[in-house]
């Protein structure tokens, strides 16, 4: 048995808040907030800074206690259950404090209204220190962030930036007023100085822009604070459950969005026991620590490498993913955040030789069945695409998955790597929901996360139109012609139902909620029809039972 004092960290890595209405809620909810600051120089009380930018209507501050007290309250709730489960939601890149809270509150309200299983679940929303570049937070206003970005430039790049800008401006001005009769040598020197200073200025300005979009800053905080603070949360909760005499393991399920998927998968890597004999035999147990076991993993628009599901030495997550009983990916071809921002940012660091290999896991899509044509052209196939109608056999998922960025550039996964039929691959662990053409209602003018064009691929001009729709959504979130390509999954009615119920109820429970009156074997057909109606392509994992 561990000592309660010797296992405490040097400083509290997180604080825990209770959601409003927990006393009467069927499923209690808590918000776990990392105390890591956005900037290392930041001083003051991290808790007070968090509350300054919080939506206080969501939190019950009247019952705010120490971290130890809140962990004990969570442990007590779990110990009352015959089948205790924790479901954790983790936000993604560029999420403000209030954004994360409102996203967690949406899940909390949904499950308390729709999932009537009291004294079983505890819902945790996990807030790691992400930063929005355009909105005010503890780093300041947008203008202050720009000033801080310039002030933090190292001396040499700062000098190059300023001198390059000055020389470029003066050279351009002189060239504008230079007489054609002037010395050709002088003209050559001016043009040369303009080109060199312009290149120097542009290089530093590009670095400045990369700093202001905060992608790398969020990546650093996710890697060094978000992951480790989440690990510490479960380490301490595991210890308290042991001290209270917990007799059964608590199931852990995760909902991750965008960079939050990186936090989850890397935390699981740390929590996994590398000395487990079953892990060495490539059949690792789902058990984590003394009191937990992994249950379900839902990755929504995951901002992690596509290598995660490919065979080969470069797949560093395969052993961790094997530990989950069920795993799901929600993806779409038109995800601008992943296709443009994330892919461009990771171009500098990800060791890929080809452009296709540099795409993210959220860019993986279901093959568009280009051989299906009639007189009118392309016939899309929606619903479950790898399920045999004769014997209900599920075909290997990798045969139905691809990376595509246009009609000219698309590669199936089996063309990117050699998949062995005799081995279970990482791609086989997941069930995939391709929401590229997803609509809740046929009458909707645009899709939920894309334009829903029902084409073999989204091409250049389609991306231009999609970018316009995304900008409209940013300017007015209620614009019916706007599209949120990265987080729209949490706005669609069916996608919300699928994500939340798969996380809380699992695949069998989700099927039962879709067709409570149908026989078990008929429910899978109902799922296929419901997805087909909404233009979603689904590839099932072979290990799912129905």
C-alpha positions as CSV (number, residue, x, y, z in Angstrom):
1,X,0.0,0.0,0.0
2,X,1.3,3.5,-0.9
3,X,1.7,6.3,1.5
4,X,-0.7,9.2,0.8
5,X,1.9,11.8,1.5
6,X,5.0,10.4,-0.2
7,X,3.2,10.0,-3.5
8,X,2.0,13.6,-3.8
9,X,3.6,15.8,-6.5
10,X,5.7,18.9,-5.6
11,X,2.9,21.2,-6.8
12,X,-0.7,20.6,-7.7
13,X,-0.7,20.0,-11.4
14,X,-4.4,20.5,-11.7
15,X,-7.5,21.7,-9.9
16,X,-10.9,20.0,-10.0
17,X,-14.3,21.8,-10.2
18,X,-17.8,20.4,-10.0
19,X,-20.5,21.0,-12.6
20,X,-23.7,22.8,-11.6
21,X,-26.5,20.3,-10.8
22,X,-24.3,17.4,-9.7
23,X,-26.5,16.7,-6.7
24,X,-29.5,15.8,-8.8
25,X,-27.6,14.5,-11.9
26,X,-27.7,10.8,-12.9
27,X,-24.2,11.1,-14.2
28,X,-22.0,13.5,-12.1
29,X,-19.5,15.6,-13.9
30,X,-16.2,17.4,-13.0
31,X,-13.9,19.7,-14.8
32,X,-10.2,19.0,-14.3
33,X,-8.1,22.0,-15.2
34,X,-4.3,21.8,-15.6
35,X,-2.5,24.6,-13.6
36,X,0.1,25.0,-16.3
37,X,0.3,28.6,-17.6
38,X,0.4,29.7,-21.2
39,X,3.8,31.4,-20.7
40,X,6.6,30.2,-18.4
41,X,7.1,33.7,-17.0
42,X,3.5,34.1,-16.0
43,X,3.1,34.9,-12.3
44,X,0.1,34.8,-9.9
45,X,-2.5,32.3,-8.9
46,X,-3.2,29.8,-11.8
47,X,-6.6,29.0,-10.3
48,X,-7.7,32.7,-10.1
49,X,-6.5,33.2,-13.7
50,X,-8.5,30.2,-14.8
51,X,-11.7,31.5,-13.1
52,X,-11.2,34.9,-14.7
53,X,-11.8,33.5,-18.1
54,X,-14.3,30.8,-17.1
55,X,-18.0,30.6,-17.7
56,X,-18.9,30.6,-14.0
57,X,-22.5,29.6,-14.6
58,X,-21.2,26.1,-15.5
59,X,-19.2,25.5,-12.3
60,X,-20.4,25.0,-8.8
61,X,-17.9,27.0,-6.9
62,X,-19.8,26.6,-3.6
63,X,-18.4,23.1,-3.4
64,X,-14.9,23.8,-4.5
65,X,-12.4,22.0,-2.3
66,X,-8.8,20.9,-2.4
67,X,-7.6,18.6,-5.1
68,X,-7.4,15.7,-2.6
69,X,-10.9,16.3,-1.4
70,X,-12.3,16.4,-4.9
71,X,-10.5,13.2,-5.8
72,X,-11.9,11.5,-2.8
73,X,-15.4,12.6,-3.7
74,X,-14.9,11.1,-7.2
75,X,-13.5,7.9,-5.7
76,X,-16.5,7.7,-3.3
77,X,-18.9,7.9,-6.3
78,X,-17.1,5.2,-8.2
79,X,-17.0,2.9,-5.2
80,X,-20.8,3.0,-4.9
81,X,-21.2,1.6,-8.4
82,X,-21.3,-2.1,-9.3
83,X,-19.8,-1.3,-12.7
84,X,-17.8,1.9,-12.3
85,X,-16.8,3.8,-15.4
86,X,-15.0,7.1,-16.0
87,X,-15.5,8.9,-19.4
88,X,-13.0,11.6,-20.1
89,X,-13.4,14.4,-22.7
90,X,-10.2,16.2,-23.9
91,X,-10.4,19.3,-26.1
92,X,-8.1,20.2,-29.0
93,X,-5.8,22.9,-30.3
94,X,-6.6,26.6,-29.8
95,X,-9.4,26.0,-27.4
96,X,-10.1,28.8,-24.9
97,X,-11.1,28.1,-21.3
98,X,-14.7,28.9,-21.9
99,X,-14.8,26.8,-25.1
100,X,-13.6,23.8,-23.3
101,X,-16.1,24.3,-20.5
102,X,-19.0,24.7,-22.8
103,X,-18.0,21.7,-24.8
104,X,-17.9,19.6,-21.7
105,X,-21.2,21.0,-20.5
106,X,-22.8,20.0,-23.8
107,X,-21.7,16.4,-23.2
108,X,-22.7,16.5,-19.5
109,X,-26.2,17.8,-20.4
110,X,-26.7,15.3,-23.2
111,X,-25.8,12.2,-21.2
112,X,-27.8,13.2,-18.2
113,X,-30.9,13.7,-20.5
114,X,-30.4,10.7,-22.8
115,X,-28.5,8.0,-20.8
116,X,-30.6,6.9,-17.8
117,X,-28.0,4.8,-16.0
118,X,-27.4,6.4,-12.5
119,X,-24.6,5.4,-10.2
120,X,-22.5,4.0,-12.9
121,X,-20.6,6.7,-14.7
122,X,-18.5,9.7,-13.7
123,X,-17.8,12.2,-16.4
124,X,-14.5,14.2,-16.4
125,X,-13.8,17.1,-18.7
126,X,-10.0,17.7,-18.9
127,X,-8.7,21.1,-19.7
128,X,-5.0,21.4,-20.7
129,X,-3.3,24.7,-21.3
130,X,-4.3,25.5,-24.9
131,X,-4.2,29.1,-26.3
132,X,-6.4,30.8,-28.9
133,X,-4.4,33.2,-31.0
134,X,-7.2,35.7,-31.7
135,X,-9.2,35.8,-28.5
136,X,-8.2,37.3,-25.1
137,X,-7.0,35.0,-22.5
138,X,-4.3,35.0,-19.8
139,X,-1.7,35.8,-22.5
140,X,-3.5,39.0,-23.2
141,X,-5.4,40.5,-26.2
142,X,-4.5,39.7,-29.8
143,X,-2.5,42.9,-30.0
144,X,-0.6,42.0,-26.8
145,X,0.1,38.6,-28.2
146,X,1.6,40.1,-31.4
147,X,3.8,42.4,-29.3
148,X,4.9,39.4,-27.1
149,X,5.7,37.4,-30.2
150,X,8.0,40.2,-31.4
151,X,9.6,40.8,-28.0
152,X,10.4,37.1,-27.6
153,X,12.3,37.0,-30.9
154,X,16.0,36.1,-30.3
155,X,18.4,39.0,-30.9
156,X,19.8,37.9,-34.3
157,X,16.5,37.0,-36.0
158,X,15.0,40.3,-34.6
159,X,17.9,42.3,-36.1
160,X,17.5,40.5,-39.4
161,X,13.7,41.1,-39.3
162,X,14.1,44.9,-38.7
163,X,17.0,45.5,-41.0
164,X,15.5,43.4,-43.7
165,X,12.3,45.3,-43.6
166,X,14.1,48.7,-43.6
167,X,16.4,47.8,-46.6
168,X,13.4,46.3,-48.5
169,X,11.4,49.5,-48.1
170,X,14.2,51.9,-49.0
171,X,15.3,49.8,-52.0
172,X,11.8,49.6,-53.3
173,X,11.3,53.3,-52.9
174,X,14.6,54.2,-54.7
175,X,13.8,51.8,-57.5
176,X,10.4,53.5,-58.0
177,X,12.0,56.9,-58.5
178,X,15.2,55.7,-60.2
179,X,15.7,57.1,-63.7
180,X,16.3,54.5,-66.5
181,X,19.4,56.5,-67.4
182,X,21.0,55.8,-64.0
183,X,24.0,53.5,-63.8
184,X,23.2,49.9,-64.5
185,X,25.6,48.8,-61.7
186,X,23.7,50.9,-59.2
187,X,20.4,49.4,-60.4
188,X,21.8,45.9,-60.1
189,X,23.0,46.6,-56.5
190,X,19.5,47.9,-55.5
191,X,17.7,44.9,-57.0
192,X,20.2,42.5,-55.3
193,X,19.7,44.2,-52.0
194,X,15.9,44.1,-52.4
195,X,16.0,40.4,-53.1
196,X,18.3,39.5,-50.3
197,X,16.7,41.7,-47.7
198,X,13.3,40.5,-48.9
199,X,14.3,36.9,-48.4
200,X,15.7,37.6,-45.0
201,X,12.6,39.5,-43.9
202,X,10.2,36.9,-45.3
203,X,12.0,34.0,-43.6
204,X,11.8,35.7,-40.1
205,X,8.3,36.9,-40.8
206,X,7.2,33.3,-41.6
207,X,8.6,32.2,-38.3
208,X,6.8,35.1,-36.7
209,X,3.5,33.9,-38.3
210,X,4.1,30.3,-37.1
211,X,4.5,31.7,-33.6
212,X,1.3,33.7,-33.7
213,X,-0.9,30.7,-34.8
214,X,0.3,29.1,-31.6
215,X,0.3,25.5,-33.1
216,X,3.8,24.7,-31.9
217,X,3.2,26.4,-28.6
218,X,0.1,24.3,-28.0
219,X,2.0,21.2,-29.1
220,X,4.7,21.9,-26.5
221,X,2.1,22.5,-23.7
222,X,0.2,19.3,-24.8
223,X,3.3,17.2,-24.8
224,X,5.0,18.5,-21.6
225,X,2.0,19.6,-19.4
226,X,-1.2,18.1,-20.8
227,X,0.0,14.5,-21.1
228,X,1.9,14.5,-17.8
229,X,-0.8,16.2,-15.8
230,X,-3.4,13.6,-17.1
231,X,-1.1,10.8,-16.1
232,X,-0.7,12.3,-12.6
233,X,-4.5,12.6,-12.3
234,X,-5.0,8.9,-12.8
235,X,-2.0,8.0,-10.7
236,X,-3.4,9.9,-7.7
237,X,-7.0,8.6,-8.3
238,X,-5.6,5.0,-8.5
239,X,-3.8,5.5,-5.2
240,X,-7.0,6.9,-3.5
241,X,-9.1,4.1,-4.8
242,X,-6.6,1.6,-3.3
243,X,-6.6,3.4,0.0
244,X,-10.4,3.3,0.1
245,X,-10.4,-0.5,-0.5
246,X,-11.7,-0.5,-4.0
247,X,-12.4,-4.1,-5.0
248,X,-12.9,-3.9,-8.8
249,X,-11.3,-2.1,-11.7
250,X,-12.8,1.1,-13.0
251,X,-13.3,1.3,-16.8
252,X,-11.7,4.2,-18.6
253,X,-13.1,5.6,-21.8
254,X,-11.9,8.7,-23.7
255,X,-13.3,11.2,-26.2
256,X,-10.5,13.2,-27.8
257,X,-10.7,16.0,-30.3
258,X,-7.9,17.2,-32.6
259,X,-4.7,17.7,-30.5
260,X,-6.5,16.2,-27.5
261,X,-6.1,12.8,-29.3
262,X,-2.4,13.3,-29.0
263,X,-2.7,14.0,-25.2
264,X,-4.8,10.8,-24.8
265,X,-2.6,8.4,-26.8
266,X,0.6,9.6,-25.3
267,X,-0.8,9.4,-21.8
268,X,-1.8,5.8,-22.4
269,X,1.7,5.1,-23.7
270,X,3.1,6.2,-20.3
271,X,0.4,4.4,-18.2
272,X,0.9,1.1,-20.1
273,X,3.1,-1.5,-18.4
274,X,6.0,-2.3,-20.6
275,X,6.9,-5.3,-18.4
276,X,3.5,-7.0,-18.9
277,X,4.1,-10.5,-20.3
278,X,1.0,-10.2,-22.4
279,X,2.3,-6.9,-23.9
280,X,5.5,-8.7,-24.9
281,X,3.4,-11.3,-26.7
282,X,1.5,-8.5,-28.6
283,X,-1.7,-9.3,-26.6
284,X,-1.5,-6.7,-23.9
285,X,-4.1,-6.5,-21.1
286,X,-6.5,-3.6,-20.9
287,X,-5.5,-3.2,-17.2
288,X,-3.8,0.1,-16.2
289,X,-2.3,0.5,-12.8
290,X,-4.0,-1.3,-9.9
291,X,-7.5,0.0,-10.3
292,X,-8.2,0.9,-14.0
293,X,-8.8,-0.9,-17.3
294,X,-9.1,0.7,-20.7
295,X,-12.5,0.4,-22.4
296,X,-13.3,2.7,-25.3
297,X,-11.4,5.3,-27.3
298,X,-13.2,7.8,-29.6
299,X,-10.9,10.0,-31.7
300,X,-12.6,12.9,-33.4
301,X,-10.6,14.7,-36.2
302,X,-7.4,13.3,-34.6
303,X,-4.3,15.5,-35.1
304,X,-1.8,12.6,-34.8
305,X,0.2,11.0,-37.6
306,X,-1.6,8.6,-40.1
307,X,1.3,6.3,-39.1
308,X,-0.8,5.5,-36.1
309,X,-2.8,2.9,-38.1
310,X,0.0,1.7,-40.5
311,X,2.2,-1.3,-40.0
312,X,5.9,-0.7,-39.5
313,X,8.5,0.5,-37.0
314,X,7.4,4.1,-37.2
315,X,4.0,3.2,-35.6
316,X,4.8,4.1,-32.0
317,X,1.2,3.9,-30.7
318,X,0.2,0.4,-31.9
319,X,1.0,-1.4,-28.5
320,X,-1.1,1.2,-26.6
321,X,-4.1,1.1,-28.9
322,X,-4.3,-2.7,-28.6
323,X,-5.3,-2.2,-24.9
324,X,-8.7,-0.7,-25.7
325,X,-11.8,-2.9,-26.1
326,X,-13.3,-0.6,-28.7
327,X,-11.9,2.3,-30.7
328,X,-13.5,4.7,-33.2
329,X,-12.3,7.5,-35.6
330,X,-14.5,10.3,-36.9
331,X,-12.9,11.9,-39.9
332,X,-13.7,13.9,-43.1
333,X,-11.8,14.7,-46.2
334,X,-12.5,18.4,-46.0
335,X,-11.0,19.1,-42.6
336,X,-9.2,22.4,-43.3
337,X,-7.5,22.6,-39.9
338,X,-5.8,19.2,-40.4
339,X,-5.3,19.4,-44.2
340,X,-3.8,22.9,-44.2
341,X,-2.7,24.1,-40.8
342,X,-1.6,20.9,-39.1
343,X,-0.1,19.3,-42.2
344,X,1.9,22.5,-43.0
345,X,3.1,22.9,-39.5
346,X,4.2,19.3,-39.1
347,X,6.0,19.5,-42.5
348,X,9.0,21.0,-40.6
349,X,9.3,18.2,-38.0
350,X,7.5,15.0,-39.2
351,X,10.0,12.6,-40.9
352,X,8.1,11.8,-44.1
353,X,9.5,11.6,-47.5
354,X,6.2,12.0,-49.4
355,X,3.3,14.4,-49.0
356,X,0.8,11.6,-48.5
357,X,2.6,10.2,-45.5
358,X,2.6,13.7,-43.9
359,X,-1.2,13.8,-43.6
360,X,-2.9,13.4,-40.2
361,X,-5.1,10.5,-39.0
362,X,-8.1,12.7,-39.3
363,X,-7.5,13.0,-43.0
364,X,-8.0,9.2,-43.5
365,X,-11.2,8.6,-45.4
366,X,-13.2,5.6,-46.8
367,X,-12.5,4.8,-50.4
368,X,-15.0,6.4,-52.7
369,X,-15.7,3.3,-54.9
370,X,-14.6,4.9,-58.2
371,X,-15.8,1.7,-60.1
372,X,-19.4,2.4,-59.2
373,X,-20.9,4.4,-62.1
374,X,-24.1,4.6,-64.0
375,X,-25.3,6.8,-66.9
376,X,-25.5,9.8,-64.5
377,X,-21.9,9.3,-63.3
378,X,-20.5,8.5,-59.8
379,X,-22.7,6.5,-57.4
380,X,-21.7,7.0,-53.8
381,X,-22.1,4.1,-51.4
382,X,-23.0,5.0,-47.8
383,X,-23.7,3.0,-44.7
384,X,-21.5,0.1,-43.6
385,X,-19.2,-0.8,-46.5
386,X,-17.2,-3.8,-45.3
387,X,-20.0,-6.0,-43.9
388,X,-20.9,-9.0,-46.0
389,X,-24.7,-9.3,-46.5
390,X,-24.5,-13.1,-46.8
391,X,-22.8,-14.1,-43.6
392,X,-22.3,-10.9,-41.6
393,X,-18.5,-11.3,-42.0
394,X,-16.5,-8.1,-41.5
395,X,-13.7,-7.5,-44.0
396,X,-10.3,-6.0,-43.0
397,X,-10.7,-2.2,-42.7
398,X,-7.4,-1.3,-44.3
399,X,-8.7,-2.4,-47.7
400,X,-11.4,0.3,-47.6
401,X,-9.3,3.3,-46.4
402,X,-7.2,5.9,-48.2
403,X,-5.7,9.3,-48.1
404,X,-6.8,11.7,-50.8
405,X,-6.4,15.3,-51.5
406,X,-7.7,15.5,-55.1
407,X,-8.8,13.2,-58.0
408,X,-5.1,13.0,-59.0
409,X,-3.6,12.4,-55.6
410,X,-5.0,9.6,-53.6
411,X,-3.4,6.5,-52.1
412,X,-5.1,3.5,-50.5
413,X,-3.5,2.4,-47.2
414,X,-2.5,-1.0,-48.7
415,X,-0.6,0.9,-51.4
416,X,1.3,2.9,-48.7
417,X,2.4,-0.1,-46.7
418,X,2.5,-3.9,-46.9
419,X,-0.4,-5.3,-44.8
420,X,-0.1,-9.0,-43.9
421,X,-3.3,-10.9,-43.9
422,X,-1.9,-13.2,-41.2
423,X,-1.4,-10.4,-38.7
424,X,-3.8,-8.1,-37.0
425,X,-2.8,-4.5,-37.9
426,X,-3.4,-1.3,-36.0
427,X,-5.9,-0.2,-38.7
428,X,-8.1,-3.2,-37.7
429,X,-8.6,-1.9,-34.1
430,X,-10.7,1.0,-35.2
431,X,-14.2,1.6,-36.6
432,X,-14.3,4.5,-39.0
433,X,-17.0,7.1,-39.5
434,X,-16.3,9.1,-42.7
435,X,-18.4,12.2,-42.4
436,X,-17.3,13.9,-45.6
437,X,-20.8,14.0,-47.1
438,X,-22.7,14.0,-43.8
439,X,-26.0,15.8,-43.5
440,X,-28.6,15.4,-40.7
441,X,-31.4,16.3,-43.2
442,X,-31.4,15.9,-47.0
443,X,-32.8,19.5,-47.3
444,X,-29.6,21.0,-45.7
445,X,-27.8,23.2,-48.2
446,X,-24.3,22.2,-46.9
447,X,-22.9,19.3,-44.9
448,X,-22.1,19.4,-41.2
449,X,-18.3,19.2,-41.6
450,X,-17.9,19.7,-45.4
451,X,-19.9,20.8,-48.4
452,X,-21.3,17.3,-48.9
453,X,-20.6,17.4,-52.7
454,X,-20.9,13.6,-53.1
455,X,-17.8,13.5,-55.4
456,X,-14.9,11.0,-55.7
457,X,-12.7,13.7,-54.2
458,X,-12.7,17.3,-53.2
459,X,-10.6,19.4,-55.7
460,X,-9.0,22.8,-55.6
461,X,-12.0,24.9,-56.4
462,X,-14.1,22.9,-54.0
463,X,-11.6,23.8,-51.3
464,X,-11.8,27.4,-52.2
465,X,-15.6,27.3,-51.7
466,X,-15.2,25.3,-48.5
467,X,-12.8,27.9,-47.2
468,X,-15.4,30.6,-47.9
469,X,-18.0,28.5,-46.0
470,X,-15.6,28.1,-43.1
471,X,-14.9,31.8,-42.9
472,X,-18.7,32.5,-42.9
473,X,-19.0,30.1,-40.0
474,X,-16.2,31.9,-38.1
475,X,-18.0,35.3,-38.6
476,X,-21.4,34.0,-37.7
477,X,-21.7,30.6,-36.1
478,X,-25.5,30.5,-36.9
479,X,-25.0,31.1,-40.7
480,X,-26.8,28.2,-42.4
481,X,-24.2,28.3,-45.3
482,X,-21.3,28.2,-42.9
483,X,-19.3,25.0,-42.3
484,X,-17.1,24.1,-39.3
485,X,-14.9,21.5,-40.9
486,X,-13.0,20.6,-37.7
487,X,-15.4,20.8,-34.8
488,X,-18.7,20.4,-36.5
489,X,-19.0,16.8,-35.4
490,X,-20.1,18.2,-32.0
491,X,-22.9,20.2,-33.7
492,X,-24.5,17.5,-35.9
493,X,-27.4,15.7,-34.2
494,X,-26.5,12.2,-35.3
495,X,-22.7,12.7,-34.9
496,X,-23.3,13.9,-31.4
497,X,-25.4,10.9,-30.6
498,X,-22.8,8.5,-32.1
499,X,-19.8,10.0,-30.3
500,X,-21.4,10.3,-26.9
501,X,-23.3,7.0,-26.8
502,X,-20.4,5.1,-28.2
503,X,-18.3,6.5,-25.4
504,X,-20.8,5.9,-22.6
505,X,-22.7,2.8,-23.8
506,X,-20.3,1.1,-26.2
507,X,-21.2,-0.4,-29.6
508,X,-23.9,-2.7,-28.3
509,X,-25.5,0.1,-26.3
510,X,-25.4,2.5,-29.3
511,X,-27.1,-0.1,-31.5
512,X,-29.8,-0.7,-28.9
513,X,-30.5,3.0,-28.6
514,X,-30.9,3.2,-32.4
515,X,-33.3,0.3,-32.6
516,X,-34.5,-0.7,-29.1
517,X,-37.3,-2.9,-30.5
518,X,-35.3,-4.7,-33.2
519,X,-33.6,-8.1,-32.7
520,X,-29.9,-8.0,-32.0
521,X,-28.8,-9.1,-35.5
522,X,-31.1,-6.6,-37.2
523,X,-29.7,-3.7,-35.3
524,X,-26.5,-3.6,-37.4
525,X,-28.7,-3.1,-40.5
526,X,-30.5,-0.2,-38.7
527,X,-27.1,1.4,-38.1
528,X,-26.1,1.0,-41.7
529,X,-29.5,2.5,-42.9
530,X,-29.2,5.4,-40.5
531,X,-25.7,6.2,-41.7
532,X,-26.7,5.8,-45.3
533,X,-29.6,8.2,-44.8
534,X,-27.1,10.8,-43.5
535,X,-24.5,10.1,-46.2
536,X,-21.9,8.7,-43.8
537,X,-19.6,5.8,-44.8
538,X,-18.7,3.4,-42.0
539,X,-15.9,0.7,-41.9
540,X,-16.4,-1.6,-38.9
541,X,-13.6,-3.1,-36.8
542,X,-13.6,-6.9,-37.1
543,X,-13.5,-7.4,-33.3
544,X,-16.8,-5.7,-32.8
545,X,-19.6,-7.9,-31.6
546,X,-23.2,-7.5,-32.6
